Amino acid sequence: MLIELSILFAASSCQPHSSTADSFTICAEKVERSSSQTSASTTGEVPEAKPMRLCSYYLNNSIDSPTEGVITAWVPVGARSCIGDALPESEVASKTIVVESFSGLRDSLTSFSNRPFASWVSGDELEIFEFGQFSVEVNNRTTTGHLLGQTAQIRFTANSTSWHFSDSFIRSGRSVSKSFETVGSFFAVAKVTYRVDYRMLGRNWVTNAATVSLSSNQLEIEVTEPPRRTLLIL
């Protein structure tokens, strides 16, 4: 019996990997293939070697269509029909049958990235032309699990961050300063791109397997006029 083992990777069908907006999935599949050989005969067991006999047959190789000449030769018993045989002997034939069977075991591991968390100072109102400080916690994450009884890991690492403000202002970086030139209500969101790496079944890390982009919570900024000051003249 021949046993073959192979490892495949995937999500639902064991392709290399699968990712969604906030998750990554790896899969391992262990496949065993066994094959065996058996011998079969059309008339039962394969006969052992037989003794020779003197056999006659016509020039056209038949025993029932006479020709002007006849061939007489020594042939193994049972090898062919000869003139004078009451009934043709059964021809013994054997063949080899290969039987293959497949069995498999599939396992998968899915990890979800942590959502980045945004905040700003002062966190309430901001006077016009005053700078506020905006920052985001990227929350890198490594998930450890098991595939087919062996350790597997999926790792999310932030590699870029950009800030998007409702006044069409965009800036890169985990921490940025920003002021507003008009009074009103504004919104800000940080978008973080994560590099996904994984390793499984005792192998080395597979880096840059996928890219996942997530948006932070939305910040609300109320921009106001500076307070009026009363000037006293003495």
Sequence and secondary structure as in RCSB ss.txt:
>XXXX:A:sequence
MLIELSILFAASSCQPHSSTADSFTICAEKVERSSSQTSASTTGEVPEAKPMRLCSYYLNNSIDSPTEGVITAWV
PVGARSCIGDALPESEVASKTIVVESFSGLRDSLTSFSNRPFASWVSGDELEIFEFGQFSVEVNNRTTTGHLLGQ
TAQIRFTANSTSWHFSDSFIRSGRSVSKSFETVGSFFAVAKVTYRVDYRMLGRNWVTNAATVSLSSNQLEIEVTE
PPRRTLLIL
>XXXX:A:secstr
   EEEEEE SSS  S EE SSEEEEEEEEEEEEEEEEEEETTSS      EEEEEEETTS SSS  S EEEEEE
ETTSS  TT SS      EEEEEEEEEEEEEEEEEEE    EEEEESSSEEETT  EEEEEE   EEEEEEETTE
EEEEEEEEEEEEEEETTS EEESSEEEE  SS EEEEEEEEEEEEEEEEETT   EEEEEEEEEE   EEEEEE 
         
